[in-house]
């Protein structure tokens, strides 16, 4: 069939919205008619080159990362199923988890679906079933799909392992948010940081991930949730809507504030959710962490970045922990339905996350608004 998609032909260029050809699903795959897609910062990392493989590595893997259809935060209705699909049928409503989970590899078997072995395909852009493409340009060029999903298109073909079935009465545009940003941010606080009732938590960066880390920390019972961001209206939103108790415009301001409200003990948990993780942010984040506390890096760093500032004496002598976080360290088949139930009950805020909605043709404007600090989460609606 013919459809349209936002394609990135090379790094440091704009998204090109154009007609494409979409194949029918093959064995183990489904075709999904999408209702909406979030404009997540991870797709911006493709544009800036932060998430682009070294050319020598790509050549060794015999991999063409570009051109690629963006988008990995979507939800929709199954409209066709390939042979052998056993858990889905036409008409089912699904959220696309940006990391497929097979349910059989060692990580899945240990309850770590976010580390599923199929994650090796995330930047490859091909179907996990046979490593070929279902999306093609009008000129016949194979197109990759971001994180095995490619939600910057009203229709896509994905593997059954990517789809999490949800109740059909849930609004699909809001459910799309749980495919990445909500689950990642909420899980960063609840799973990776392990926030406990009565603790002080600092969240650094208030985009789509950070605002949900604020929600997660508040729902876990934190006494103080300090939201840090230079954009004033985001700080106000964090405190008025998403559960933050305090806010600060910078790490320096947050350091003084946390010292004051904890009587010098510092925060049990700090979570880095900036648009881009850089090595110079780690030391000041860990300086906010109390003895025996934990710092969590959820933000995406440039793929080749290796230098980090960190006081190793302080790390060891105060028994602090510095940990990474992927997809909120969540199990999407359990946590996505669980989060949507919390939304149904009015405990998890999804409607309030969407600042602006866009047509597919306006995808570049949506990302410019993100860069300008105008969005918590922009969303394409189909």
C-alpha positions as CSV (number, residue, x, y, z in Angstrom):
1,X,0.0,0.0,0.0
2,X,1.0,3.6,-0.3
3,X,1.2,5.9,2.7
4,X,3.2,8.8,3.9
5,X,6.1,9.1,6.4
6,X,8.7,11.5,7.8
7,X,12.1,10.3,6.6
8,X,15.5,11.4,7.7
9,X,17.8,10.8,4.8
10,X,21.0,11.8,6.6
11,X,22.1,13.4,9.9
12,X,22.0,17.2,10.3
13,X,19.1,17.5,7.9
14,X,15.4,18.0,8.3
15,X,12.7,15.4,8.2
16,X,11.3,14.9,4.7
17,X,7.6,14.1,4.6
18,X,6.9,12.0,1.5
19,X,5.0,9.2,0.0
20,X,6.3,5.7,0.6
21,X,5.4,2.1,-0.2
22,X,4.5,-0.2,2.7
23,X,4.6,-4.0,2.3
24,X,2.1,-6.4,3.9
25,X,3.2,-8.0,7.1
26,X,5.2,-11.2,6.8
27,X,5.4,-14.1,9.3
28,X,5.3,-12.9,12.9
29,X,4.4,-9.3,11.9
30,X,1.4,-7.0,12.0
31,X,0.3,-3.8,10.2
32,X,-0.9,-1.1,12.5
33,X,-3.0,2.0,11.7
34,X,-1.6,4.6,14.1
35,X,-3.6,7.2,15.9
36,X,-0.8,9.3,17.1
37,X,3.0,9.5,17.7
38,X,4.9,11.4,20.3
39,X,7.7,13.7,19.3
40,X,10.4,12.2,21.6
41,X,13.9,13.6,21.9
42,X,15.5,10.3,20.9
43,X,14.5,11.0,17.3
44,X,16.2,14.4,17.6
45,X,19.4,12.4,18.5
46,X,19.3,10.9,15.0
47,X,19.1,14.4,13.5
48,X,22.0,15.8,15.6
49,X,24.1,12.6,15.1
50,X,24.2,11.7,18.8
51,X,22.7,8.3,18.0
52,X,24.4,7.6,14.8
53,X,26.7,4.6,14.5
54,X,30.4,5.1,13.5
55,X,30.7,4.5,9.8
56,X,33.3,1.8,10.3
57,X,31.0,0.0,12.8
58,X,28.1,0.3,10.4
59,X,30.1,-1.1,7.6
60,X,31.3,-4.0,9.7
61,X,27.7,-4.9,10.6
62,X,26.7,-4.4,6.9
63,X,24.2,-1.9,8.2
64,X,22.7,1.1,6.5
65,X,21.3,3.3,9.3
66,X,19.9,5.9,6.8
67,X,17.4,6.7,5.4
68,X,15.2,6.1,8.3
69,X,11.5,6.7,9.2
70,X,11.4,8.4,12.6
71,X,9.1,7.9,15.5
72,X,8.9,5.3,18.2
73,X,6.1,6.4,20.6
74,X,2.9,5.3,19.1
75,X,-0.4,3.5,19.5
76,X,-3.0,2.3,17.0
77,X,-5.2,-0.5,15.7
78,X,-4.1,-3.7,14.1
79,X,-5.4,-3.9,10.5
80,X,-3.6,-6.9,9.2
81,X,-1.6,-9.9,10.7
82,X,1.0,-12.1,9.1
83,X,1.3,-15.8,9.3
84,X,2.0,-17.3,12.8
85,X,0.8,-14.3,14.8
86,X,-0.9,-15.8,17.8
87,X,-1.4,-13.0,20.3
88,X,-3.1,-10.4,18.1
89,X,-5.9,-10.1,15.6
90,X,-7.4,-7.5,13.3
91,X,-9.1,-4.8,15.4
92,X,-6.9,-5.1,18.5
93,X,-5.6,-1.9,20.0
94,X,-1.9,-1.8,20.7
95,X,0.8,0.4,22.2
96,X,4.1,0.0,20.4
97,X,6.9,-0.6,22.9
98,X,10.1,0.9,21.5
99,X,12.1,-2.1,22.7
100,X,10.5,-5.4,21.4
101,X,10.3,-8.2,24.0
102,X,10.5,-11.8,22.9
103,X,9.7,-13.3,26.3
104,X,12.2,-16.1,25.9
105,X,15.7,-14.6,26.0
106,X,17.7,-14.6,29.4
107,X,16.8,-11.0,30.1
108,X,13.1,-11.5,29.5
109,X,13.2,-14.6,31.6
110,X,14.7,-12.7,34.4
111,X,12.0,-10.0,34.3
112,X,14.1,-7.5,32.4
113,X,12.2,-7.0,29.2
114,X,13.8,-3.7,28.6
115,X,17.1,-5.6,28.0
116,X,15.6,-8.1,25.6
117,X,18.1,-9.5,23.1
118,X,15.9,-8.1,20.3
119,X,17.1,-4.7,21.4
120,X,20.2,-5.3,19.3
121,X,18.0,-4.3,16.3
122,X,16.9,-0.9,17.6
123,X,19.3,1.2,15.4
124,X,19.4,-1.3,12.5
125,X,16.0,-0.2,11.3
126,X,15.0,-3.6,9.9
127,X,12.4,-6.2,10.8
128,X,13.6,-8.4,13.6
129,X,12.1,-11.5,11.9
130,X,14.4,-11.6,8.8
131,X,16.4,-8.3,8.8
132,X,14.7,-7.0,5.7
133,X,12.6,-3.8,5.2
134,X,8.8,-3.4,4.8
135,X,9.1,0.3,4.1
136,X,10.4,1.7,0.8
137,X,10.8,5.1,-0.8
138,X,9.0,5.8,-4.1
139,X,12.4,5.2,-5.8
140,X,12.6,1.7,-4.3
141,X,15.1,2.5,-1.6
142,X,14.7,0.4,1.6
143,X,13.8,2.6,4.6
144,X,14.8,1.9,8.1
145,X,12.3,2.4,11.0
146,X,13.3,4.0,14.3
147,X,13.4,1.5,17.2
148,X,11.7,-1.2,15.1
149,X,8.5,1.0,15.0
150,X,8.6,4.0,12.6
151,X,5.6,5.8,14.0
152,X,6.1,9.0,12.0
153,X,3.7,7.5,9.5
154,X,-0.1,6.8,9.7
155,X,0.6,3.1,8.9
156,X,3.5,0.9,9.8
157,X,4.5,-2.8,9.9
158,X,6.1,-4.1,13.1
159,X,6.9,-7.4,14.8
160,X,4.4,-9.0,17.1
161,X,7.1,-8.7,19.9
162,X,6.8,-4.9,19.6
163,X,3.0,-4.8,20.3
164,X,1.4,-4.6,23.7
165,X,-2.4,-5.1,23.5
166,X,-4.5,-2.7,25.5
167,X,-8.2,-2.2,26.3
168,X,-10.1,-0.8,23.3
169,X,-11.8,1.9,25.3
170,X,-8.6,3.7,26.1
171,X,-7.8,6.9,24.0
172,X,-5.1,5.8,21.6
173,X,-3.5,9.2,21.4
174,X,-2.9,9.2,25.1
175,X,-1.9,5.6,25.2
176,X,0.9,6.4,22.7
177,X,2.7,8.3,25.3
178,X,3.2,5.2,27.4
179,X,5.2,3.6,24.5
180,X,8.3,5.5,25.6
181,X,8.3,8.8,27.6
182,X,5.9,8.0,30.4
183,X,7.2,4.5,31.1
184,X,10.8,5.7,30.9
185,X,10.4,8.6,33.2
186,X,8.0,7.0,35.7
187,X,10.2,3.9,35.8
188,X,13.3,6.0,36.2
189,X,11.9,7.0,39.6
190,X,10.1,3.9,40.7
191,X,12.3,1.2,39.3
192,X,15.8,2.5,38.6
193,X,16.0,5.0,41.5
194,X,13.8,2.9,43.8
195,X,12.2,5.9,45.4
196,X,10.8,5.2,48.9
197,X,8.1,7.1,50.9
198,X,9.6,10.0,52.8
199,X,12.7,10.5,50.6
200,X,14.0,13.6,48.8
201,X,14.3,13.2,45.0
202,X,15.8,15.6,42.5
203,X,14.8,15.4,38.8
204,X,17.1,17.3,36.4
205,X,15.4,18.2,33.2
206,X,11.6,18.6,32.6
207,X,10.9,17.3,29.2
208,X,8.7,14.3,28.4
209,X,10.9,12.0,30.5
210,X,11.6,14.3,33.4
211,X,8.1,15.3,34.0
212,X,7.1,11.7,34.3
213,X,10.0,11.0,36.6
214,X,8.5,13.8,38.8
215,X,5.1,12.0,38.6
216,X,6.7,8.6,39.5
217,X,8.6,10.0,42.4
218,X,5.5,11.7,43.8
219,X,3.4,8.6,43.4
220,X,6.1,6.6,45.1
221,X,5.6,8.8,48.2
222,X,8.6,11.1,48.1
223,X,8.5,13.8,50.7
224,X,10.4,16.3,48.6
225,X,10.5,16.3,44.7
226,X,12.8,19.0,43.4
227,X,12.2,19.7,39.7
228,X,15.2,21.4,38.0
229,X,14.9,23.2,34.6
230,X,15.9,26.6,33.2
231,X,12.4,27.1,31.6
232,X,10.1,28.8,34.1
233,X,6.8,27.6,32.8
234,X,8.0,23.9,33.0
235,X,9.0,24.4,36.6
236,X,5.6,25.9,37.4
237,X,3.8,23.0,35.6
238,X,5.9,20.5,37.6
239,X,4.8,21.9,40.9
240,X,1.2,22.8,40.0
241,X,0.3,19.6,38.1
242,X,2.8,16.7,38.3
243,X,3.6,16.5,42.0
244,X,6.9,18.4,42.5
245,X,7.2,20.2,45.8
246,X,10.1,22.5,44.9
247,X,11.8,23.7,41.8
248,X,15.1,25.3,40.8
249,X,16.4,26.9,37.6
250,X,19.9,25.3,37.7
251,X,22.0,22.7,39.4
252,X,23.7,25.4,41.5
253,X,20.3,26.7,42.7
254,X,19.1,23.1,43.4
255,X,22.2,22.3,45.4
256,X,21.5,25.2,47.9
257,X,17.8,24.3,48.0
258,X,18.4,20.6,48.6
259,X,20.9,21.4,51.3
260,X,18.4,23.6,53.0
261,X,15.3,21.3,52.9
262,X,17.2,18.2,54.0
263,X,19.2,20.0,56.7
264,X,22.5,19.2,54.9
265,X,21.7,15.4,54.4
266,X,21.1,15.8,50.6
267,X,18.8,13.8,48.4
268,X,18.4,10.1,48.6
269,X,17.8,10.0,44.8
270,X,18.8,12.2,41.8
271,X,17.6,11.5,38.2
272,X,19.2,13.0,35.1
273,X,16.6,13.5,32.4
274,X,18.1,16.4,30.4
275,X,17.6,16.5,26.6
276,X,21.3,15.4,26.2
277,X,23.4,13.8,28.8
278,X,26.9,15.2,29.0
279,X,29.8,14.1,31.2
280,X,30.1,17.3,33.0
281,X,26.6,16.9,34.5
282,X,27.4,13.7,36.4
283,X,29.6,15.2,39.2
284,X,27.1,18.0,40.2
285,X,24.3,15.5,40.1
286,X,26.2,13.1,42.4
287,X,27.1,16.0,44.7
288,X,23.3,16.3,45.4
289,X,23.1,12.6,46.5
290,X,23.2,11.7,50.1
291,X,25.4,9.0,51.7
292,X,24.2,5.6,50.5
293,X,22.0,7.3,47.9
294,X,21.6,6.8,44.2
295,X,22.0,8.8,41.0
296,X,20.3,7.6,37.8
297,X,21.3,8.5,34.3
298,X,18.2,8.2,32.0
299,X,19.1,10.9,29.5
300,X,20.7,9.8,26.2
301,X,24.3,10.8,25.7
302,X,26.1,11.1,22.3
303,X,26.9,7.5,21.3
304,X,30.7,8.1,21.3
305,X,31.0,10.1,24.5
306,X,33.3,8.5,27.0
307,X,34.5,11.4,29.3
308,X,32.7,11.8,32.6
309,X,33.5,14.1,35.6
310,X,33.0,12.1,38.9
311,X,34.7,12.2,42.3
312,X,35.5,8.6,42.8
313,X,36.7,9.2,46.4
314,X,33.2,10.6,47.2
315,X,31.5,7.7,45.3
316,X,33.3,5.0,47.4
317,X,33.6,6.7,50.8
318,X,30.0,7.7,50.9
319,X,28.8,4.5,49.3
320,X,26.9,6.3,46.6
321,X,25.5,4.5,43.5
322,X,25.5,5.7,39.9
323,X,23.3,3.6,37.7
324,X,22.0,3.6,34.1
325,X,18.3,3.4,33.1
326,X,16.7,2.1,29.9
327,X,12.9,2.3,29.2
328,X,12.5,3.0,32.9
329,X,14.0,-0.4,33.7
330,X,10.4,-1.5,33.0
331,X,8.8,-4.7,31.8
332,X,6.5,-3.2,29.1
333,X,4.0,-6.1,29.0
334,X,3.4,-5.6,32.6
335,X,4.0,-1.9,33.1
336,X,2.3,-0.4,30.1
337,X,-1.1,-1.8,31.0
338,X,-0.5,-1.0,34.7
339,X,0.3,2.7,33.9
340,X,-2.8,2.9,31.7
341,X,-4.9,1.6,34.6
342,X,-3.5,4.4,36.8
343,X,-4.5,6.8,34.0
344,X,-8.0,5.5,34.0
345,X,-8.2,5.9,37.7
346,X,-7.1,9.6,37.5
347,X,-3.8,8.9,39.3
348,X,-1.4,9.2,36.3
349,X,-1.6,12.4,34.2
350,X,-1.4,11.9,30.4
351,X,-3.6,14.6,29.0
352,X,-1.6,17.3,30.7
353,X,1.6,16.1,29.1
354,X,0.7,17.0,25.6
355,X,1.5,20.7,25.1
356,X,0.9,21.0,21.3
357,X,-0.4,18.7,18.6
358,X,0.8,18.7,14.9
359,X,0.0,17.3,11.5
360,X,2.7,15.0,10.1
361,X,3.7,17.7,7.6
362,X,4.6,19.9,10.6
363,X,7.0,17.5,12.2
364,X,10.0,19.9,11.8
365,X,8.1,22.7,13.5
366,X,7.3,20.3,16.3
367,X,10.9,19.6,16.9
368,X,11.8,23.3,16.7
369,X,9.2,24.0,19.4
370,X,10.9,21.3,21.5
371,X,14.3,22.9,21.0
372,X,12.8,26.3,22.0
373,X,11.4,24.9,25.2
374,X,7.8,25.2,24.2
375,X,6.7,21.6,24.7
376,X,6.7,19.0,27.4
377,X,5.6,16.6,24.8
378,X,4.6,17.5,21.2
379,X,2.4,15.0,19.4
380,X,1.5,14.1,15.8
381,X,-2.1,13.1,15.4
382,X,-3.3,11.2,12.4
